[in-house]
Amino acid sequence: MISAQHCAQLDQQDELAPLRDLFALPAHTIYLDGNSLGAQPKAALEHAQHIITQEWGTDLIQSWNKAGWFHRPLSIGNELAPLIGAEQDEVAVTDSTSVNIFKAVAGALHIQKNQAHTAQRRVIVTERSNFPTDIYILEGIKHFLNDGYELRLVNSPEDLHQAIDQDVAVVLLTHVNYRTGYMLDMDELTAHTQQQGALIIWDLCHSAGAVPVDLNAAQADFAVGCTYKYLNAGPGAPAFIWVPKKHQASFAQPLTGWWAHQSPFEMQPSFAASGDIRGALCGTQPMISLSLVSTGLAAFKQTSMQKIRAKSLALTDLFIALVEQRCADHPLTLETPRDHAIRGSQVSIAHPHGYAIMQALIERGVIGDYREPHIMRFGFTPLYTSFTDVWNAVEILADILDHKKYDVNLEKSAVT
Amino acid sequence: MISAQHCAQLDQQDELAPLRDLFALPAHTIYLDGNSLGAQPKAALEHAQHIITQEWGTDLIQSWNKAGWFHRPLSIGNELAPLIGAEQDEVAVTDSTSVNIFKAVAGALHIQKNQAHTAQRRVIVTERSNFPTDIYILEGIKHFLNDGYELRLVNSPEDLHQAIDQDVAVVLLTHVNYRTGYMLDMDELTAHTQQQGALIIWDLCHSAGAVPVDLNAAQADFAVGCTYKYLNAGPGAPAFIWVPKKHQASFAQPLTGWWAHQSPFEMQPSFAASGDIRGALCGTQPMISLSLVSTGLAAFKQTSMQKIRAKSLALTDLFIALVEQRCADHPLTLETPRDHAIRGSQVSIAHPHGYAIMQALIERGVIGDYREPHIMRFGFTPLYTSFTDVWNAVEILADILDHKKYDVNLEKSAVT
């Protein structure tokens, strides 16, 4: 039997425990939704004040050069790079994940069309269970190009290998599934995709800052991801796109805004590609939200992704074990793999009344979230989640289940 | 002869003068670059603090509903709508201007392709002197579609009417030229374009908050624009896109991110268009930068675009008159029209040593900017520019010219 004392002991031994103090967590709350919106670093406020009063208010347009605004998507990209196994000048923090997916897919299709042996390929592979925006953007590209493209939606991770064959032009996979927390094998799927002559794009929304990622070791082709989940950059903060050196010279995508031009301030009347990571940029970026990405990344410089991963697995293991210990009598189904090799940093549990139970948890200060159908998601963020948080969350879950305290929520609609 | 006393008198009579106190302008500075980056509203700091500490830090993911994050691109769009003659639920504040140009052009081409009488049209018209990103995005779309599209770059505003003929699918025009301040006739060009069977998109980057705009009165088709210039929303704040009711049901563009879905939280595996203004959205928006658009718009609620326009013309008239009075011996060329009907809210003046002179002005605290070739740009923002500012700016310009105080800057390169 795991005890509260044991959890407290784990906290005492936890090398990452002091990092929690970097975050402004609300009182009386166990926040298990950092996989949706990361908590606020205390430093964010001071950083925003500096940008607003000094860079904007006082220095005004001089900040484009003096404060490095113009280079900030790339300088913050360089700060982010080590977390995903990218080299310097391979990452841009810019636009939304959806827009970056569009750029990466369009850029990958462009490369495939310009190679004789892949020019006729018209299949794009992704998972049916992928986050919807990934699929929607693929549909948008397919309709817009109107050139015979076909989406091959794969039903299960086990079927991916076979679905990626020599008809495939481009594969777009999310490394860690947003709903189940299932983590795909990046190395194997990248190698297999490329053996078939296709290019692979990795969506790292639920990976960056959550699990170790080494894009260059995997020799992947492109990647995109989110900064406002595990990277704690703030609501809707700009996303990132990775274009490795090997593809930068040939990278062409239709969102050719002036920030992608090789000499943007010459104001030339015709586009000329930069041939470097700037090819992934488009227009002017929201400097306040963008700058706070740097604040979010600062916490990661005090530890390593290996230590974060070790604590993440300990937290999710503990949560699974405690739920089994305390809630065995209830119809709960674990949706997240037990196998460490294929688990992200969340635990998803289905229950026929999942939505109502999650509402009851939130009312008691345990903040997770709900995803159709029936899935309660709990995100574990080693920078600020403690083992005692896990204990307390499961105690409250058990109390709600044992006494059907979710009954009052059963009428509420899940879809907002 | 215009005197300093006369300028002081104009300030005393200026109904908008008290609004200057809403802005945190740096000391010892005459800021004439609000057409590049608007000044900081004092309220921005407190607003940002609220978003960071309360909405993000304390309420966390609950803010998506509780604080209205999810609807904020549209609720702020509704705040902006009156300034450009848009109805409610026709404007989204989202993404960058470049990305929004892409959406509007792709959406307009889609409509044209689906009408029998315009399906074969392949010409897109814009001005050669347009802001480069507009042209670059058109080039991006042309290459991406690879369907025979041709850009017709028109050399002069006078040639536009003739260039817009029955071969034209879509026209993309910037209402006020960024370099010269020349303002096109929106009503006439819209009517002519539509008579030719084409659709027209207006870029309002240098119009919104600067000159009265009435998109619905002009019966225009689409519009985009910037919020960080005359609307004072902060560096790189999200841009806007206007999709009028008449086009919302048929509006389809390839950046179909999940925010454009009719039921985003149902997480359906296939895109379904909303058929309303949400069709102009794509992915998650940077909430801190986005929210400050609202702070920028607040100042406009204390006056009207008619009063702003009257003061703008008075300021630019005064600047032109004072430059002619004080700098007549120097080789200055007025690039901005004298005719009020075709002048925006800036004055551009060419000088063979324009770059060096602008550097000298900036060193003396007169902040304008420089655009190739040879053009010094001075933006006039009635919310915070005074008539005495204009007097002082010209005094300093005259001193620099009379005593060649720009000599030291002649070696510097204009392109950064």
Interface residues (C-beta under 8 A of the other chain):
Chain A: A24 P26 Y31 D33 S36 L37 A39 Q40 A44 L45 A48 Q49 I51 I52 T53 E55 W56 G57 T58 D59 L60 I61 Q62 S63 N65 W69 D95 S96 T97 S98 V99 F102 A106 R128 S129 F131 P132 T133 I135 Y136 I137 E139 G140 I141 H143 F144 L145 N146 D147 L153 R179 C226 Y228 G234 P235 G236 A237 P238 A239 A252 Q253 P254 L255 T256 G257 W258 W259 A260 H261 S263 P264 F265 E266 M267 Q268 P269 S270 F271 C282 G283 T284 Q285 P286 M287 I288 S289 L290 L292 I362 I367 D369 R371 E372 V415 T416
Chain B: A24 P26 Y31 D33 S36 L37 A39 Q40 A44 L45 A48 Q49 I51 I52 T53 E55 W56 G57 T58 D59 L60 I61 Q62 S63 N65 W69 D95 S96 T97 S98 V99 F102 A106 H110 R128 S129 F131 P132 T133 I135 Y136 I137 E139 G140 I141 H143 F144 L145 N146 D147 L153 R179 C226 Y228 G234 P235 G236 A237 P238 A239 A252 Q253 P254 L255 T256 G257 W258 W259 A260 H261 S263 P264 F265 E266 M267 Q268 P269 S270 F271 C282 G283 T284 Q285 P286 M287 I288 S289 L290 L292 I362 I367 D369 R371 E372 V415 T416
